[in-house]
Amino acid sequence: QARAPKGRCFCVDKGVNMVPPKQIEKVEIIPASRSCKTQEIVVTLKNSTEQKCLNPESKFTQKYIMKAVEKRSLQKK
Amino acid sequence: QARAPKGRCFCVDKGVNMVPPKQIEKVEIIPASRSCKTQEIVVTLKNSTEQKCLNPESKFTQKYIMKAVEKRSLQKK
C-alpha cells in the first residue's frame, strides 16, 4: 500500500532549515509508513507549486508548526 | 491569487477533534491567505483519500502536530 507512487521517501535528504513564511502555500506532515520509514515534512511554495523538504529539527520548522496549533488559543485570551 | 479553486476556505466548520492516527496518510497545515482568512488543518485518510478538517484547538491535533516536530530530537537522546 505504497504511499508515494514510486514507493520511496519523498525527501532524499534532511531538507532545508527554513523557507520564507510568506511563500508557504501549505505544509504537509507525512507520517512514517511502509513505503517510507521516516516522517517527512514537505512545504509547497506559492506561485510555483514547487515542493521542498523541511528539516523537522530546524528551529524554524519547530516554531512554524508549533505556531500552527498555538495561534488560535492565543487569540482567544 | 486564489488558493482553493473555489476561492473559499476548505473547512466549513471547526472540523473533527480527532482521527485514528493509523488512518492518517498526511496532515496539511494551510496558513491563512487572501482566499481564506483562517488557517486550516486538513487530514487525508489512507485507503480513501478522504479529507477531513481537524480542529486546531483539540488536544489530539495539538499533540499529534507537536509530536511531528518533537519525535526526531527525542530519538537522538
Backbone of each chain as nested JSON, in Angstrom:
{
  "chains": [
    {"id": "A", "residues": [
      {"number": 1, "name": "GLN", "atoms": {"N": [0.877, -1.154, 0.0], "CA": [0.0, 0.0, 0.0], "C": [0.929, 1.222, 0.0]}},
      {"number": 2, "name": "ALA", "atoms": {"N": [1.624, 1.315, -1.161], "CA": [2.661, 2.355, -1.256], "C": [2.037, 3.723, -1.109]}},
      {"number": 3, "name": "ARG", "atoms": {"N": [2.727, 4.622, -0.504], "CA": [2.161, 5.984, -0.314], "C": [2.547, 6.799, -1.523]}},
      {"number": 4, "name": "ALA", "atoms": {"N": [3.83, 7.067, -1.704], "CA": [4.22, 7.859, -2.895], "C": [4.251, 6.874, -4.062]}},
      {"number": 5, "name": "PRO", "atoms": {"N": [3.872, 7.391, -5.232], "CA": [3.815, 6.478, -6.392], "C": [5.083, 5.636, -6.491]}},
      {"number": 6, "name": "LYS", "atoms": {"N": [6.233, 6.255, -6.299], "CA": [7.444, 5.447, -6.549], "C": [7.778, 4.61, -5.304]}},
      {"number": 7, "name": "GLY", "atoms": {"N": [6.897, 4.641, -4.235], "CA": [7.093, 3.739, -3.102], "C": [8.327, 4.043, -2.297]}},
      {"number": 8, "name": "ARG", "atoms": {"N": [8.881, 5.239, -2.445], "CA": [10.049, 5.562, -1.622], "C": [9.751, 6.862, -0.897]}},
      {"number": 9, "name": "CYS", "atoms": {"N": [10.765, 7.34, -0.126], "CA": [10.576, 8.603, 0.587], "C": [10.539, 9.742, -0.426]}},
      {"number": 10, "name": "PHE", "atoms": {"N": [9.824, 10.774, -0.097], "CA": [9.779, 11.976, -0.961], "C": [11.084, 12.757, -0.776]}},
      {"number": 11, "name": "CYS", "atoms": {"N": [11.55, 12.823, 0.487], "CA": [12.749, 13.622, 0.779], "C": [13.995, 12.742, 0.655]}},
      {"number": 12, "name": "VAL", "atoms": {"N": [14.973, 13.245, -0.09], "CA": [16.2, 12.446, -0.24], "C": [17.25, 12.869, 0.787]}},
      {"number": 13, "name": "ASP", "atoms": {"N": [16.991, 14.052, 1.429], "CA": [17.925, 14.441, 2.496], "C": [17.125, 15.104, 3.62]}},
      {"number": 14, "name": "LYS", "atoms": {"N": [17.829, 15.729, 4.583], "CA": [17.139, 16.278, 5.764], "C": [16.204, 17.433, 5.381]}},
      {"number": 15, "name": "GLY", "atoms": {"N": [16.511, 18.044, 4.245], "CA": [15.677, 19.158, 3.798], "C": [16.263, 20.496, 4.21]}},
      {"number": 16, "name": "VAL", "atoms": {"N": [15.572, 21.575, 3.78], "CA": [16.079, 22.912, 4.1], "C": [15.672, 23.282, 5.523]}},
      {"number": 17, "name": "ASN", "atoms": {"N": [16.462, 24.18, 6.128], "CA": [16.158, 24.554, 7.509], "C": [15.032, 25.565, 7.599]}},
      {"number": 18, "name": "MET", "atoms": {"N": [14.845, 26.356, 6.554], "CA": [13.725, 27.326, 6.588], "C": [13.32, 27.772, 5.186]}},
      {"number": 19, "name": "VAL", "atoms": {"N": [12.102, 28.278, 5.103], "CA": [11.648, 28.934, 3.871], "C": [10.904, 30.199, 4.315]}},
      {"number": 20, "name": "PRO", "atoms": {"N": [10.904, 31.231, 3.498], "CA": [10.19, 32.46, 3.904], "C": [8.707, 32.154, 4.126]}},
      {"number": 21, "name": "PRO", "atoms": {"N": [8.195, 32.359, 5.348], "CA": [6.798, 32.012, 5.652], "C": [5.819, 32.558, 4.613]}},
      {"number": 22, "name": "LYS", "atoms": {"N": [6.071, 33.734, 4.096], "CA": [5.132, 34.356, 3.135], "C": [5.006, 33.517, 1.87]}},
      {"number": 23, "name": "GLN", "atoms": {"N": [6.029, 32.715, 1.602], "CA": [5.981, 31.927, 0.362], "C": [5.297, 30.575, 0.564]}},
      {"number": 24, "name": "ILE", "atoms": {"N": [4.873, 30.297, 1.794], "CA": [4.33, 28.961, 2.081], "C": [2.849, 28.872, 1.696]}},
      {"number": 25, "name": "GLU", "atoms": {"N": [2.578, 27.961, 0.784], "CA": [1.194, 27.685, 0.386], "C": [0.595, 26.713, 1.415]}},
      {"number": 26, "name": "LYS", "atoms": {"N": [1.359, 25.66, 1.726], "CA": [0.914, 24.721, 2.763], "C": [2.097, 23.873, 3.239]}},
      {"number": 27, "name": "VAL", "atoms": {"N": [1.927, 23.267, 4.41], "CA": [2.949, 22.386, 4.967], "C": [2.304, 21.026, 5.179]}},
      {"number": 28, "name": "GLU", "atoms": {"N": [2.942, 19.971, 4.667], "CA": [2.382, 18.631, 4.82], "C": [3.258, 17.829, 5.787]}},
      {"number": 29, "name": "ILE", "atoms": {"N": [2.6, 17.227, 6.769], "CA": [3.303, 16.309, 7.676], "C": [2.897, 14.909, 7.232]}},
      {"number": 30, "name": "ILE", "atoms": {"N": [3.889, 14.145, 6.738], "CA": [3.593, 12.805, 6.229], "C": [4.217, 11.792, 7.192]}},
      {"number": 31, "name": "PRO", "atoms": {"N": [3.377, 11.115, 7.96], "CA": [3.929, 10.183, 8.948], "C": [4.675, 9.034, 8.263]}},
      {"number": 32, "name": "ALA", "atoms": {"N": [5.568, 8.402, 9.027], "CA": [6.298, 7.238, 8.504], "C": [5.275, 6.196, 8.069]}},
      {"number": 33, "name": "SER", "atoms": {"N": [5.656, 5.445, 7.032], "CA": [4.723, 4.41, 6.525], "C": [5.555, 3.264, 5.983]}},
      {"number": 34, "name": "ARG", "atoms": {"N": [4.88, 2.273, 5.422], "CA": [5.643, 1.138, 4.901], "C": [6.559, 1.585, 3.763]}},
      {"number": 35, "name": "SER", "atoms": {"N": [6.112, 2.57, 3.021], "CA": [6.936, 2.93, 1.858], "C": [8.059, 3.884, 2.255]}},
      {"number": 36, "name": "CYS", "atoms": {"N": [7.927, 4.555, 3.397], "CA": [8.999, 5.458, 3.826], "C": [9.07, 5.432, 5.342]}},
      {"number": 37, "name": "LYS", "atoms": {"N": [10.195, 4.966, 5.832], "CA": [10.322, 4.685, 7.281], "C": [10.428, 5.96, 8.113]}},
      {"number": 38, "name": "THR", "atoms": {"N": [10.674, 7.096, 7.466], "CA": [10.813, 8.307, 8.294], "C": [9.645, 9.248, 8.016]}},
      {"number": 39, "name": "GLN", "atoms": {"N": [9.296, 10.006, 9.024], "CA": [8.266, 11.034, 8.852], "C": [8.879, 12.156, 8.026]}},
      {"number": 40, "name": "GLU", "atoms": {"N": [8.057, 12.751, 7.162], "CA": [8.573, 13.829, 6.313], "C": [7.699, 15.066, 6.467]}},
      {"number": 41, "name": "ILE", "atoms": {"N": [8.348, 16.212, 6.351], "CA": [7.613, 17.487, 6.355], "C": [7.923, 18.17, 5.029]}},
      {"number": 42, "name": "VAL", "atoms": {"N": [6.885, 18.348, 4.226], "CA": [7.06, 18.887, 2.868], "C": [6.292, 20.195, 2.764]}},
      {"number": 43, "name": "VAL", "atoms": {"N": [6.975, 21.247, 2.288], "CA": [6.307, 22.541, 2.153], "C": [6.084, 22.823, 0.67]}},
      {"number": 44, "name": "THR", "atoms": {"N": [4.867, 23.261, 0.364], "CA": [4.563, 23.665, -1.025], "C": [4.608, 25.181, -1.072]}},
      {"number": 45, "name": "LEU", "atoms": {"N": [5.345, 25.703, -2.059], "CA": [5.518, 27.153, -2.146], "C": [4.465, 27.781, -3.053]}},
      {"number": 46, "name": "LYS", "atoms": {"N": [4.107, 29.024, -2.739], "CA": [3.141, 29.743, -3.582], "C": [3.787, 30.041, -4.93]}},
      {"number": 47, "name": "ASN", "atoms": {"N": [3.008, 30.424, -5.883], "CA": [3.449, 30.885, -7.209], "C": [4.258, 29.844, -7.973]}},
      {"number": 48, "name": "SER", "atoms": {"N": [4.473, 28.672, -7.406], "CA": [5.295, 27.764, -8.215], "C": [4.923, 26.321, -7.971]}},
      {"number": 49, "name": "THR", "atoms": {"N": [4.114, 26.073, -7.008], "CA": [3.757, 24.705, -6.576], "C": [5.019, 23.851, -6.392]}},
      {"number": 50, "name": "GLU", "atoms": {"N": [6.158, 24.537, -6.284], "CA": [7.401, 23.8, -6.02], "C": [7.306, 23.214, -4.614]}},
      {"number": 51, "name": "GLN", "atoms": {"N": [7.818, 22.007, -4.41], "CA": [7.789, 21.415, -3.08], "C": [9.201, 21.257, -2.548]}},
      {"number": 52, "name": "LYS", "atoms": {"N": [9.37, 21.538, -1.257], "CA": [10.699, 21.396, -0.627], "C": [10.535, 20.594, 0.65]}},
      {"number": 53, "name": "CYS", "atoms": {"N": [11.547, 19.829, 0.984], "CA": [11.519, 19.118, 2.259], "C": [12.027, 20.079, 3.328]}},
      {"number": 54, "name": "LEU", "atoms": {"N": [11.358, 20.053, 4.468], "CA": [11.71, 20.929, 5.578], "C": [12.319, 20.074, 6.68]}},
      {"number": 55, "name": "ASN", "atoms": {"N": [13.489, 20.521, 7.173], "CA": [14.156, 19.758, 8.221], "C": [13.325, 19.828, 9.51]}},
      {"number": 56, "name": "PRO", "atoms": {"N": [12.747, 18.684, 9.954], "CA": [11.867, 18.708, 11.134], "C": [12.569, 19.197, 12.394]}},
      {"number": 57, "name": "GLU", "atoms": {"N": [13.911, 19.139, 12.364], "CA": [14.617, 19.518, 13.591], "C": [15.074, 20.976, 13.572]}},
      {"number": 58, "name": "SER", "atoms": {"N": [14.855, 21.687, 12.503], "CA": [15.331, 23.076, 12.493], "C": [14.423, 23.934, 13.367]}},
      {"number": 59, "name": "LYS", "atoms": {"N": [15.027, 24.971, 13.93], "CA": [14.277, 25.887, 14.841], "C": [13.056, 26.431, 14.091]}},
      {"number": 60, "name": "PHE", "atoms": {"N": [13.273, 26.792, 12.81], "CA": [12.186, 27.392, 12.021], "C": [11.001, 26.439, 11.931]}},
      {"number": 61, "name": "THR", "atoms": {"N": [11.294, 25.18, 11.576], "CA": [10.208, 24.218, 11.4], "C": [9.448, 24.037, 12.704]}},
      {"number": 62, "name": "GLN", "atoms": {"N": [10.2, 23.866, 13.763], "CA": [9.544, 23.624, 15.057], "C": [8.679, 24.823, 15.436]}},
      {"number": 63, "name": "LYS", "atoms": {"N": [9.215, 26.04, 15.237], "CA": [8.45, 27.233, 15.607], "C": [7.214, 27.372, 14.722]}},
      {"number": 64, "name": "TYR", "atoms": {"N": [7.399, 27.149, 13.423], "CA": [6.291, 27.335, 12.469], "C": [5.164, 26.355, 12.785]}},
      {"number": 65, "name": "ILE", "atoms": {"N": [5.512, 25.113, 13.04], "CA": [4.487, 24.091, 13.248], "C": [3.811, 24.27, 14.616]}},
      {"number": 66, "name": "MET", "atoms": {"N": [4.607, 24.63, 15.618], "CA": [4.006, 24.851, 16.946], "C": [3.029, 26.022, 16.866]}},
      {"number": 67, "name": "LYS", "atoms": {"N": [3.412, 27.034, 16.089], "CA": [2.553, 28.225, 15.985], "C": [1.211, 27.85, 15.348]}},
      {"number": 68, "name": "ALA", "atoms": {"N": [1.263, 26.843, 14.471], "CA": [0.043, 26.444, 13.749], "C": [-1.031, 25.957, 14.716]}},
      {"number": 69, "name": "VAL", "atoms": {"N": [-0.604, 25.354, 15.804], "CA": [-1.61, 24.854, 16.741], "C": [-1.773, 25.803, 17.918]}},
      {"number": 70, "name": "GLU", "atoms": {"N": [-0.807, 26.682, 18.108], "CA": [-0.938, 27.611, 19.23], "C": [-1.856, 28.764, 18.866]}},
      {"number": 71, "name": "LYS", "atoms": {"N": [-1.7, 29.247, 17.65], "CA": [-2.258, 30.526, 17.25], "C": [-3.649, 30.766, 17.816]}},
      {"number": 72, "name": "ARG", "atoms": {"N": [-4.609, 29.897, 17.495], "CA": [-5.993, 30.235, 17.8], "C": [-6.183, 30.359, 19.311]}},
      {"number": 73, "name": "SER", "atoms": {"N": [-5.598, 29.472, 20.054], "CA": [-5.868, 29.533, 21.509], "C": [-5.286, 30.827, 22.074]}},
      {"number": 74, "name": "LEU", "atoms": {"N": [-4.216, 31.339, 21.481], "CA": [-3.661, 32.61, 21.99], "C": [-4.613, 33.75, 21.681]}},
      {"number": 75, "name": "GLN", "atoms": {"N": [-5.219, 33.669, 20.472], "CA": [-6.076, 34.804, 20.09], "C": [-7.241, 34.93, 21.07]}},
      {"number": 76, "name": "LYS", "atoms": {"N": [-7.669, 33.814, 21.619], "CA": [-8.902, 33.831, 22.446], "C": [-8.659, 34.599, 23.755]}},
      {"number": 77, "name": "LYS", "atoms": {"N": [-7.436, 34.634, 24.225], "CA": [-7.226, 35.237, 25.568], "C": [-7.538, 36.721, 25.58]}}
    ]},
    {"id": "B", "residues": [
      {"number": 1, "name": "GLN", "atoms": {"N": [-5.175, 35.713, -6.435], "CA": [-4.328, 34.536, -6.426], "C": [-5.006, 33.526, -5.482]}},
      {"number": 2, "name": "ALA", "atoms": {"N": [-6.183, 33.077, -5.958], "CA": [-6.994, 32.207, -5.083], "C": [-6.24, 30.923, -4.81]}},
      {"number": 3, "name": "ARG", "atoms": {"N": [-6.378, 30.409, -3.635], "CA": [-5.655, 29.166, -3.295], "C": [-6.547, 28.004, -3.685]}},
      {"number": 4, "name": "ALA", "atoms": {"N": [-7.66, 27.845, -3.013], "CA": [-8.542, 26.731, -3.386], "C": [-9.31, 27.182, -4.633]}},
      {"number": 5, "name": "PRO", "atoms": {"N": [-9.546, 26.221, -5.532], "CA": [-10.209, 26.603, -6.784], "C": [-11.416, 27.498, -6.533]}},
      {"number": 6, "name": "LYS", "atoms": {"N": [-12.233, 27.121, -5.58], "CA": [-13.466, 27.931, -5.445], "C": [-13.187, 29.201, -4.627]}},
      {"number": 7, "name": "GLY", "atoms": {"N": [-11.85, 29.471, -4.256], "CA": [-11.514, 30.736, -3.628], "C": [-12.127, 30.915, -2.256]}},
      {"number": 8, "name": "ARG", "atoms": {"N": [-12.508, 29.811, -1.623], "CA": [-13.027, 29.955, -0.271], "C": [-12.269, 29.01, 0.636]}},
      {"number": 9, "name": "CYS", "atoms": {"N": [-12.667, 28.973, 1.924], "CA": [-11.985, 28.062, 2.856], "C": [-12.354, 26.627, 2.488]}},
      {"number": 10, "name": "PHE", "atoms": {"N": [-11.463, 25.727, 2.775], "CA": [-11.731, 24.291, 2.553], "C": [-12.658, 23.798, 3.662]}},
      {"number": 11, "name": "CYS", "atoms": {"N": [-12.407, 24.264, 4.894], "CA": [-13.189, 23.773, 6.038], "C": [-14.418, 24.668, 6.244]}},
      {"number": 12, "name": "VAL", "atoms": {"N": [-15.576, 24.043, 6.365], "CA": [-16.792, 24.845, 6.577], "C": [-17.098, 24.968, 8.062]}},
      {"number": 13, "name": "ASP", "atoms": {"N": [-16.442, 24.107, 8.877], "CA": [-16.636, 24.259, 10.327], "C": [-15.305, 24.007, 11.038]}},
      {"number": 14, "name": "LYS", "atoms": {"N": [-15.355, 23.881, 12.382], "CA": [-14.094, 23.759, 13.14], "C": [-13.368, 22.456, 12.816]}},
      {"number": 15, "name": "GLY", "atoms": {"N": [-14.141, 21.477, 12.337], "CA": [-13.534, 20.199, 11.988], "C": [-13.667, 19.197, 13.114]}},
      {"number": 16, "name": "VAL", "atoms": {"N": [-13.185, 17.97, 12.852], "CA": [-13.307, 16.915, 13.87], "C": [-12.193, 17.09, 14.897]}},
      {"number": 17, "name": "ASN", "atoms": {"N": [-12.456, 16.577, 16.109], "CA": [-11.448, 16.728, 17.159], "C": [-10.323, 15.71, 17.043]}},
      {"number": 18, "name": "MET", "atoms": {"N": [-10.614, 14.558, 16.45], "CA": [-9.538, 13.561, 16.276], "C": [-9.857, 12.572, 15.176]}},
      {"number": 19, "name": "VAL", "atoms": {"N": [-8.81, 11.935, 14.666], "CA": [-8.977, 10.816, 13.749], "C": [-7.974, 9.742, 14.202]}},
      {"number": 20, "name": "PRO", "atoms": {"N": [-8.277, 8.491, 13.976], "CA": [-7.325, 7.445, 14.391], "C": [-5.982, 7.643, 13.683]}},
      {"number": 21, "name": "PRO", "atoms": {"N": [-4.889, 7.865, 14.449], "CA": [-3.585, 8.154, 13.834], "C": [-3.205, 7.145, 12.744]}},
      {"number": 22, "name": "LYS", "atoms": {"N": [-3.567, 5.894, 12.938], "CA": [-3.168, 4.861, 11.954], "C": [-3.811, 5.115, 10.593]}},
      {"number": 23, "name": "GLN", "atoms": {"N": [-4.915, 5.857, 10.601], "CA": [-5.595, 6.098, 9.314], "C": [-5.055, 7.334, 8.596]}},
      {"number": 24, "name": "ILE", "atoms": {"N": [-4.091, 8.02, 9.236], "CA": [-3.632, 9.297, 8.661], "C": [-2.587, 9.065, 7.577]}},
      {"number": 25, "name": "GLU", "atoms": {"N": [-2.924, 9.524, 6.384], "CA": [-1.978, 9.474, 5.257], "C": [-1.05, 10.693, 5.366]}},
      {"number": 26, "name": "LYS", "atoms": {"N": [-1.648, 11.848, 5.602], "CA": [-0.852, 13.065, 5.803], "C": [-1.716, 14.153, 6.444]}},
      {"number": 27, "name": "VAL", "atoms": {"N": [-1.038, 15.14, 7.04], "CA": [-1.727, 16.281, 7.644], "C": [-1.218, 17.537, 6.963]}},
      {"number": 28, "name": "GLU", "atoms": {"N": [-2.141, 18.369, 6.493], "CA": [-1.732, 19.593, 5.812], "C": [-2.073, 20.798, 6.689]}},
      {"number": 29, "name": "ILE", "atoms": {"N": [-1.086, 21.666, 6.869], "CA": [-1.317, 22.931, 7.568], "C": [-1.36, 24.001, 6.492]}},
      {"number": 30, "name": "ILE", "atoms": {"N": [-2.533, 24.621, 6.328], "CA": [-2.689, 25.618, 5.266], "C": [-2.842, 26.977, 5.931]}},
      {"number": 31, "name": "PRO", "atoms": {"N": [-1.808, 27.807, 5.833], "CA": [-1.881, 29.112, 6.512], "C": [-2.99, 29.979, 5.915]}},
      {"number": 32, "name": "ALA", "atoms": {"N": [-3.434, 30.957, 6.727], "CA": [-4.452, 31.898, 6.24], "C": [-3.922, 32.561, 4.971]}},
      {"number": 33, "name": "SER", "atoms": {"N": [-4.844, 32.886, 4.068], "CA": [-4.421, 33.525, 2.81], "C": [-5.534, 34.465, 2.38]}},
      {"number": 34, "name": "ARG", "atoms": {"N": [-5.358, 35.081, 1.219], "CA": [-6.393, 36.003, 0.759], "C": [-7.704, 35.269, 0.533]}},
      {"number": 35, "name": "SER", "atoms": {"N": [-7.596, 34.006, 0.119], "CA": [-8.864, 33.333, -0.216], "C": [-9.517, 32.74, 1.028]}},
      {"number": 36, "name": "CYS", "atoms": {"N": [-8.73, 32.554, 2.103], "CA": [-9.331, 32.014, 3.33], "C": [-8.615, 32.633, 4.519]}},
      {"number": 37, "name": "LYS", "atoms": {"N": [-9.385, 33.374, 5.29], "CA": [-8.782, 34.207, 6.354], "C": [-8.301, 33.373, 7.543]}},
      {"number": 38, "name": "THR", "atoms": {"N": [-8.74, 32.116, 7.617], "CA": [-8.3, 31.34, 8.79], "C": [-7.343, 30.239, 8.347]}},
      {"number": 39, "name": "GLN", "atoms": {"N": [-6.443, 29.883, 9.24], "CA": [-5.537, 28.771, 8.975], "C": [-6.357, 27.483, 9.077]}},
      {"number": 40, "name": "GLU", "atoms": {"N": [-6.022, 26.518, 8.228], "CA": [-6.783, 25.265, 8.252], "C": [-5.822, 24.088, 8.41]}},
      {"number": 41, "name": "ILE", "atoms": {"N": [-6.311, 23.068, 9.084], "CA": [-5.539, 21.822, 9.203], "C": [-6.4, 20.714, 8.603]}},
      {"number": 42, "name": "VAL", "atoms": {"N": [-5.903, 20.131, 7.528], "CA": [-6.683, 19.139, 6.783], "C": [-5.943, 17.804, 6.816]}},
      {"number": 43, "name": "VAL", "atoms": {"N": [-6.658, 16.74, 7.194], "CA": [-6.01, 15.43, 7.243], "C": [-6.542, 14.575, 6.104]}},
      {"number": 44, "name": "THR", "atoms": {"N": [-5.617, 13.918, 5.416], "CA": [-6.011, 12.983, 4.345], "C": [-5.918, 11.578, 4.925]}},
      {"number": 45, "name": "LEU", "atoms": {"N": [-6.983, 10.804, 4.733], "CA": [-7.009, 9.46, 5.311], "C": [-6.511, 8.418, 4.317]}},
      {"number": 46, "name": "LYS", "atoms": {"N": [-5.912, 7.37, 4.862], "CA": [-5.44, 6.28, 3.988], "C": [-6.644, 5.553, 3.399]}},
      {"number": 47, "name": "ASN", "atoms": {"N": [-6.428, 4.758, 2.419], "CA": [-7.429, 3.872, 1.816], "C": [-8.615, 4.625, 1.226]}},
      {"number": 48, "name": "SER", "atoms": {"N": [-8.639, 5.938, 1.331], "CA": [-9.866, 6.545, 0.774], "C": [-9.582, 7.917, 0.2]}},
      {"number": 49, "name": "THR", "atoms": {"N": [-8.441, 8.431, 0.445], "CA": [-8.064, 9.813, 0.076], "C": [-9.137, 10.808, 0.527]}},
      {"number": 50, "name": "GLU", "atoms": {"N": [-9.975, 10.332, 1.45], "CA": [-10.969, 11.252, 2.009], "C": [-10.23, 12.313, 2.818]}},
      {"number": 51, "name": "GLN", "atoms": {"N": [-10.715, 13.551, 2.766], "CA": [-10.059, 14.603, 3.544], "C": [-11.021, 15.113, 4.619]}},
      {"number": 52, "name": "LYS", "atoms": {"N": [-10.458, 15.363, 5.806], "CA": [-11.29, 15.892, 6.899], "C": [-10.593, 17.102, 7.51]}},
      {"number": 53, "name": "CYS", "atoms": {"N": [-11.373, 18.038, 7.982], "CA": [-10.781, 19.175, 8.675], "C": [-10.556, 18.77, 10.126]}},
      {"number": 54, "name": "LEU", "atoms": {"N": [-9.397, 19.163, 10.648], "CA": [-9.042, 18.817, 12.021], "C": [-9.096, 20.099, 12.849]}},
      {"number": 55, "name": "ASN", "atoms": {"N": [-9.784, 20.014, 13.995], "CA": [-9.904, 21.189, 14.859], "C": [-8.534, 21.533, 15.453]}},
      {"number": 56, "name": "PRO", "atoms": {"N": [-7.945, 22.676, 15.06], "CA": [-6.588, 23.009, 15.522], "C": [-6.487, 23.114, 17.044]}},
      {"number": 57, "name": "GLU", "atoms": {"N": [-7.642, 23.303, 17.684], "CA": [-7.576, 23.51, 19.134], "C": [-7.814, 22.221, 19.916]}},
      {"number": 58, "name": "SER", "atoms": {"N": [-8.101, 21.134, 19.253], "CA": [-8.362, 19.907, 20.015], "C": [-7.042, 19.354, 20.546]}},
      {"number": 59, "name": "LYS", "atoms": {"N": [-7.145, 18.691, 21.683], "CA": [-5.941, 18.104, 22.342], "C": [-5.23, 17.187, 21.344]}},
      {"number": 60, "name": "PHE", "atoms": {"N": [-6.028, 16.386, 20.641], "CA": [-5.439, 15.418, 19.71], "C": [-4.582, 16.129, 18.665]}},
      {"number": 61, "name": "THR", "atoms": {"N": [-5.151, 17.173, 18.054], "CA": [-4.429, 17.876, 16.991], "C": [-3.129, 18.455, 17.537]}},
      {"number": 62, "name": "GLN", "atoms": {"N": [-3.245, 19.106, 18.67], "CA": [-2.048, 19.759, 19.239], "C": [-0.99, 18.71, 19.547]}},
      {"number": 63, "name": "LYS", "atoms": {"N": [-1.417, 17.584, 20.135], "CA": [-0.438, 16.546, 20.5], "C": [0.176, 15.935, 19.233]}},
      {"number": 64, "name": "TYR", "atoms": {"N": [-0.659, 15.65, 18.249], "CA": [-0.188, 14.995, 17.021], "C": [0.831, 15.886, 16.31]}},
      {"number": 65, "name": "ILE", "atoms": {"N": [0.515, 17.167, 16.221], "CA": [1.382, 18.071, 15.461], "C": [2.672, 18.359, 16.232]}},
      {"number": 66, "name": "MET", "atoms": {"N": [2.556, 18.51, 17.545], "CA": [3.772, 18.748, 18.348], "C": [4.694, 17.531, 18.235]}},
      {"number": 67, "name": "LYS", "atoms": {"N": [4.082, 16.34, 18.234], "CA": [4.891, 15.116, 18.171], "C": [5.662, 15.069, 16.847]}},
      {"number": 68, "name": "ALA", "atoms": {"N": [5.059, 15.658, 15.812], "CA": [5.682, 15.616, 14.477], "C": [7.036, 16.317, 14.488]}},
      {"number": 69, "name": "VAL", "atoms": {"N": [7.176, 17.341, 15.298], "CA": [8.454, 18.051, 15.313], "C": [9.295, 17.609, 16.494]}},
      {"number": 70, "name": "GLU", "atoms": {"N": [8.675, 16.987, 17.486], "CA": [9.47, 16.544, 18.631], "C": [10.192, 15.244, 18.32]}},
      {"number": 71, "name": "LYS", "atoms": {"N": [9.478, 14.373, 17.645], "CA": [9.874, 12.974, 17.542], "C": [11.38, 12.799, 17.364]}},
      {"number": 72, "name": "ARG", "atoms": {"N": [11.948, 13.353, 16.302], "CA": [13.331, 13.003, 15.968], "C": [14.268, 13.454, 17.082]}},
      {"number": 73, "name": "SER", "atoms": {"N": [14.062, 14.626, 17.61], "CA": [15.031, 15.108, 18.622], "C": [14.966, 14.201, 19.837]}},
      {"number": 74, "name": "LEU", "atoms": {"N": [13.822, 13.632, 20.142], "CA": [13.755, 12.743, 21.313], "C": [14.525, 11.461, 21.035]}},
      {"number": 75, "name": "GLN", "atoms": {"N": [14.405, 10.988, 19.778], "CA": [15.071, 9.711, 19.498], "C": [16.575, 9.838, 19.707]}},
      {"number": 76, "name": "LYS", "atoms": {"N": [17.113, 11.02, 19.455], "CA": [18.58, 11.174, 19.489], "C": [19.101, 11.037, 20.918]}},
      {"number": 77, "name": "LYS", "atoms": {"N": [18.31, 11.363, 21.916], "CA": [18.89, 11.405, 23.296], "C": [19.254, 10.028, 23.798]}}
    ]}
  ]
}
